[in-house]
Amino acid sequence: MTSAPDAAWRALERHRTELGTISLRRLFAADPNRFARFSLVLDDLLIDLSKNLITAETLSLLVELARAAEVEAWRERMWAGERINTTEDRPVLHVALRHRGPEPVTVDGRDVMPEVRAVLERMRAFTTEVREGRWRGATGRSITDVVNLGIGGSDLGPQMVCTALAHLARPDLRVHFVSNVDGAHLAATLARLAPETTLFVVASKTFATQETMQNAASARAWLTDALGEAAVARHFVAVSTNEAAVRAFGIEPDRMFGFWDWVGGRYSLWSAIGLPIALFLGFERFEELLEGAYAMDRHFRTAPLEANAPVLLALLGIWYRDLLGFSTHAVLPYDQRLARLPAHLQQLDMESNGKRVRRDGRPVERPTGPIVWGEPGTNGQHAFFQLLHQGTEIVPCDLLAAALPDHGLEGHHDKLLANLLAQGEALAFGKDEATVRAELAAKGLSGTALEALVPHKIFPGDRPTTTILFRRLDPFTLGRLIALYEHKVFVQGVIWEIDSFDQWGVELGKELAAGILPDLAPDAVPKPRDSSTTGLIAHLRRLRAGPPG
């Protein structure tokens, strides 16, 4: 018997066949109101879907797929605190971290909001102490630099926010992020700092993450070499749930900020993992970030599917990945401050939906999560846009920009926005052969020279873009944007029937690395392995022993 999702998928497959070649030129010519028909406005946030390879029927069929997959029911299950992270038997409640309403949010019948608010108040008190100079280092000097030691979601999200909103920070309190176990990362950071004025935030739920704890141990040694063991309590705080390990490190429990197992790492910047954000920008601006996410949460939970921004973005991604076969997705912010947004969304999307089995363990029947990548415009235009315009792969793109800058430099922002608009137009409509011939002839070319150049100057167009515009890049807007993409990923996971909230794929490499580590020692007897890994270990040991002879 055909299930409702199967029928919805088959309807989309028939529609895809019937559409044949999709021409954005023809779609816009046939519908002068296409922009209005395929745009969504939420206050100052505009999401223009009109330059996507869809018709009204496409969207209607995609919405039917979302209904058949029970997206609305899964959405309510998430808010109800049900254990929708099935492989880890956990609820998924990052929405509770930014919940601003009076309603309870429950897990196993218990309202978690009092605990959430209590941690936020402790964060408020501590960040205020540091920013007002009342929290001082071991020598009595105020803190001037905060170093976040974390990796993955404990690094990418907070770093992205701090980079995006640095224009709102104080110049006398800087923030740094160290994630890589490569000692060059930590060494380069410490070289710019003074132990007397540096505060470290060790962000590890278990206080056992290999990379983070190696960096923490080295940072601790750097500090104690200069200031002694007693200084640790004044220069380290922890974001963790492992009180015994935190205390053993030398951090007092009242400087440990906890969170919960229903908060996944890539969804955790709203929790105490956001402590460096609050220290850097001030707690009031951290709250504005939460308010923006909460506004998007309300929209996602209440708007009908046909007018629901995260749902529509998710459905476009399903259309491109599964019906049109586009395997990658580019995020292209026309805002240098959002330079780290693609990296954050890369983890959010690829760690969540890069899965090959469904919730029940059966193999997926269709492609899942796309490869997500990107860089800010206009730099990207001089790097990879050649492939976007004339390459053999079609890459759907998100273009993001603020209408107003937060600098006073004349001429820059208009040129930036002109480039964004021009790229969307060029990707959508391209330049056909007749236009190329006419332009070359107008320049005086003819005959063989003209014919040789024509194929190289044609732009095929029909490269889809979604344009997202907003008034300014402020904490509220950024919170709203991040939550928009979080819910998009959730909807796609529901439709693909996968668990978007585990990440078993990161475990195997960790386990193997722990076994290889002892074999790198000069006097070790390596364990039997495949010939490649064995050969590489042997060669590394020879290189580290010094030059031959």
N, C-alpha and C positions, 0 to 999 in steps of 0.2 A: 504494500500500500504506500502511495506517495505521501510524504509528510508535507506540511505547509512550507517549511523552508526549501525543500526540494522543488516544489512546484514554483516557488518564487524565483529560485535560481534558473529553472528551465525557461520561465517567462523572460527573464533577462537575457538568456542566451539566444532565444528566438529574436528578441528585439535587437540585439547586437548584430545578428545576421541580416535582419531586414534593413538596418541603417546603412550597412555597407560603409563606404568611405564617408567620413564625417568632415564637412567643410565649414569652418567658422565663418568664412566670407559669406557663404550661402545662408547660414543660420542668421547672421546679423542682417543681411539684405532682406530676408523674409520676415523679420520681426524688428521694426524700429524701436520697440519698447523692450528689447531683450535685456538691457542693463537693469531697468527697473524690475523686470520680471524675475531676474536671477540674482538680485542683490538682497542683502539682509542688513538692517540697521538696528543696533542696540546702543541707544544714547549716541555717543560720538564715535562708536565703533562701526565701521562699514566693512562688510565682507562681500566682495564682488565675485560672483561665481559665473558671470556671463561668458567669460573667455574659456570655459571648459567645454569638453567635447560631449555635450549632453543636450537633450531636448526635454521639453516638459514631460513627455512620456517616460524618458529615461529616469528622471527624478521620481516620478510617480511609482514606477516599478521598483526602484531602489527603496523607497519608503515602505512599500509592501513587503520587501525582503526584511527590513528592520522589524516590522510588525510580526512577520512570521517567525523570526528568530527570538521574539519576545524581549526586545530591547527594553521596553518600558517596564516589564516585570523584573528583569535583571537589575535595572536601575533602582527600583524600589527595594530589591533584596540587598543591594549594597548599602543604601541608607538605613535599612532596618538592622544592620549589623550581622546579617547572616554570613556564614563561613563560605563565601564564594571563592576564596583562594583554596581550592579543594585539595591540592596536593600537600599543602601545609596545614590544612584544617584551621584556617584563620579568617576572621572578617577582614574587610578592606574598607578602612574608614578614615583615609586622609581628609575626607570632606569634614570630619568632626573637628579637625585641627583649625579650620578657618570658619567654623560655624559661628555666626554672630547673633542668631536668634535666641528666643527664650525656650524653644522646644528642646526636650531631651534628645540625646543620641545614645542609643542603648547597645550594649553587648551582653548577651546572656541575661537580659532583663535588668541590667544595671546601667544607669546613666553615667557615661564617661565624661560628660562635660565639666563637672566639678574638678576632676583631675587635670583635664586639659587647661582649664582656666588657672588652676593653681600653678602649673608649670609656667604659663605665660606671665603670671605675676612675679614669679621668681626671676624669670628672664628680664622683666621690666626693672626690677629692683637692682639686679646685678649690672645690667647695661647702664643704668643711670649712675650707679656708683663709679663705674669706669669712666664714663664720658664726662662726669663732673669732677674727676680727679680725686675722688674720695677713696677709690680702690688704688692702692699704691704698691709698687714692687718692693722687694726686700730691702732696698736701700732708701726707700722713702720717695722715690721719684714716680711721677705719673706715667701711665701707660701711653705710649705713642704708636705702638705697632701690635697688631693682632695677627697671629699665624694660625690658620686652620689646618690641622693635620687630619685628613680623611681621604677617602677614595670613593669612586663611583658616585652614588647619590649623596654621599656626605661631602662631596667636593663640587660636582658639576653644577647642581642647582644653586647652592649658595654663591659659588663663584660667578655664575652667570648673572644673578641678581645684583651682586655688588659691582660687577663691571658695567651693567646696564644703567645703574642708578648712581654711579660715582659722582656725577655732577651735583648730587644733593648731599654729599658727604663733607665733613670738616677736613680741612687740609692738614690738621695736626694729629689726626688719628687715621692711620693707614691699615689696610688689611691685605694679607698675603695668603696664598693657598698652596700647600704642598701635598701632592698625592702620590707621585711616582716613587717606588722603592729605589729607583736610580738615585744614588746619593748626590749626583750633580744637582738635582732639583732642590734638595734641602740645603746643600752647601752654598749654592748661589743665593738662596734667600737669606740664610744666616749671615752671609758676608756683608749684607747691607744693614744689619740690625745691631742694637746694643742690648746685652742681656738685661741690664737694669730697667729697661723700659719696654720689654717685650712680654706679651701674654700669649700663651699657647692654648688653643682649644683642641682637645683630642676627641675626635668624633668617631666613635666605634661602639655600636650597640653592645657587642659582646666584650669589648676591650681586648679582643684577641685577633682582630684583622691583621694579617701578616704585614702588609705594606705600612699600614697606619702605625702599628706598634713598633716597627723597626724605626720609622721616622721619629716617633715619640721618644724612644730610648736614646736616639742620637741627639735629639733636641734637649733632652734632659741632661745628658752628659755635657753638652755645650754650656748649658746654664749653670750646672753645679760646679764645673771647672772654674767658672768665673765668680760665682756667688755662694757656693756651698750648698749642702743638702737641704738646709732649712729653707732655702729660697723657693723650693719646688711649690710649696703651698700658696705662694703669692704670685706665681708666674704660670701655673697650669690650672685649667679647669677641664672637666670631662662632660661629654654628651654620651651617656652610656646607661646601661641598666645593671652592670656588673659591679656592685658596690665593693665587694671584697678585692677585686683586681684594681679598682680605682684607688682604694685606700692603700693597698700595697705599693702602688706607684708613688704615693706621697700626696695625693689630692684629697682634701677633706670632703666627706660626704655632702656637706652643705654647699659644695661647689661642683656637685654632680647634677646634671640636668637630664632627666629621664624621658623616655618615650615608650611606645608600646609595640607589641608584636603585630598589631594590625596596621602598622605604618610601614609600607615598603620603602626601601632606600631611595628609589628614584621618585617617590612621592613625598619625601620627608622634609623638604625645605621649609614647610609650614610649621614644623615642630621645633624642638630645641636644636635640631640640626641647623636651623636658621639663626642660631646665636650670633655667628659672625656678621650676618646681615644687620641684626639689631644693634650690635656694637658699632658697626661702621656707619649706619644711616640714622640711628636713633630708634627707640622702640615705637614711637608714634608712627614713623614711616613703615616699620615692619607691620604694624597693625593696618595701615592703609593697603599694604600688599595683601593681607588676609581679607580685607573688605572687598578688594577687586575679585579675588578668587570666589568669595562667597556670592558676589553678584552673578558670576558666571554659573555657580552651582545652582542658584535659584532659577536662572534661565533654563539650564539643562534639565532640571527636574520638572519644570512646569510648562515649558513651551511645547506646542504640538510638534510632532516629528517633522512635519513639512516646513516648519519655520524655526527649527532648533539648530543653532549654529554648530555645536559639536557633532550632532547627528549628520548634518548635511556634509560636513568635511569628511566624516568617517565614510559615508556612502560614496562620495567621490573617490576616495582611496580604494574602496572595494571595487568600484567600476573599473578603475585603471589597473589595479593589480590582477583582478580575476577575470575580467571580461575583455580588456584591451591588451593585457599582457605587459604592462609597463612595470619594470622591476625596481625602479628607484624613484625617490621623491626628494626634490631640492627645496630647502628653506633658505630664502635669500632676503635677509633684512636690509633695507636701504637705510641703515642706521648703524654706524660703527659701534655704538654702545651695545648693540645686540650681537656682537661678534661671537659670543659664546652660546647664543641661543641654539644654533644648529647642533652643537655638541650635546647640550642638555636634551634636546628633543631626540637626538640619535639614541641616547641611552633609554629615554622614556619609551620610545617606539620599538626599537630593535630588541631590547631586553624584555619588554613586555610581550610582544607578539611574534618574536622570532622562534616559533614553535612548530614542531612537525607532528605532534599528536594532539588529539582533542582531550577535553576534560575527562572523558571516560577511558582514555588510553588508546583509542583507535587512531590510526593514521588519518591526517587531514586529507581531504579530497581535492583541495584547491590551494594555490599559493597563498601564503600568509605574509606577515610583515615585510614591507619594502625596505630596501637599503635607503637610509635617510642621511643626507649630507647637505653641505652648503657653506657659504661664506657671505660676508656683507657685499652689497653693491656699493660703490662701483668697481671695487677691486676685482670681483668675480668676472666682470665683463671683459677684463683683460687677461683672464686666465682660462676659464672653462666654458664661457658662453659660446665659443665657436662650436663646441659639441652640441650645446642646446639648440642652436639655430640650424646647423647644417649637418650634424652627425646622424648616424644611422639609428641611434637610440632616441626614443621620445621620453622626455623627463618632465612630468608634471611639476610645476613650481609654485611655491607660495612667495609672494612679494609683499613685504611689510614696510610701512613707513609712518612717521608722525607728520602731521600737517605743519606743525610749528617746531622750530629748533629751540634748544636751550643754550644757545651761544649767540653772540652779537656780531659774528663775522658776516659781512655783506656778500651776497652773491652765491654763497655755498649751497644753501638749502634749496633754492629754486633749481639750481643745476642738478642737485641730487634727485629731486622729485621729477624733473623733466626726464632724467635717465630712467627712473622706474617706469614712468608712463610709456616711454618710448620702447622699452624692452618688452613690456606686456603687449603693446601693439605689434611690434615686429615678430614676436614669437607666435602670435595668433594669426596674423594675416600674411606675413612673409613678403616676398617680392616675386612676381611671376615672370615668365620668360618674355612676354610682350613688353613689360615695363623695363626689364633689363636691356632688351634690344633698343628700345627708344632712348634710354639714358645713354647707352654707349654711342649710339648714332649721333646724339646731340653733342657728344664730346669729340666728334670727328672720326670715330672708328668706323671701319667698313670692311667688307670682304673677309679674308681669312683671319685677320687679327680680331675682328668682332666675333666671328664664330667660335674662335678658340677660347674667348673669355666668357662667353654667355653662360655655360654650365656652372662656372665657378661663382657667378654673381647671383644665381637663383637661390632664394630662400623659400623652402616649401611651406612654411607656416603650419597652422593647425597644431602648434605646440601649446598645451594648455597651461593657463596660470590662474591662480586665485589671488586676488589683491586684497590686502587687509590694511585699512587706514584708520588712524585714530588722531585725536587732537594733539596730545603731547605724550611723551614717554615719561610717565610718573609711576609711583608704586601701585596705585589702584589699577592703572591700565596694564602694567606688567603682570600683576596678579591675575587679572582677567584673561590675558593671553595665555599664560601658562595653564590655567584651569581649562581653557578652551581645548588645548591640545591633549591634556590629560583625559578629558571625557571623550575626545575623538578616539583615542587609543582604546579606551574601555569599550566603546560601541563596536569597534572593529573586532575586538576579541570575542565579544558576545556572538557576533555574526559568524565568525570562524569557529565558534564552539571550543575555544582554547582558554586555558587559565592564563590571563594576562599578568598575574601577580606573583608567580614564582619565577625563579631564574636558575634552574638546575644546570643550565648550560655553562655557568661560570665555575662549576665545582671540579670537574675532571682535571682541568689544567692545574688548579691549586693542589689537588691531591698528588699529581705526578711531580710537581715542582718540589713538594716537601720530600719526596723520595729521592729526587736527583740532587738536592742541595748537599747532602753529605759526600756524594761522589765527586764534587768539585774540589775537595780538599786535596792538597798535594800528595799525601801519603795514603789516600783512600784506595780500597780495592773495589772498583766499580761493580755494581750488580749487573747480571746479564740483561741486555736490552736488545732492541733491533739494531742492525749494523749502523744505521745512520746516526741514531742518538749516541751509541757507543763511540763511534768515530768522532763525533762533534765534541763529546766530553774529553776524549783523549787529546784532540787538537787544542782545545781551550787550555788544558793543563800544560801542554807544551808551550803555548804562547805566553802563559803567565809565568812559566819557569825562567823565561829569558831567551835571548837570541841563541841560535845553535852555535855550539863550539865555544 
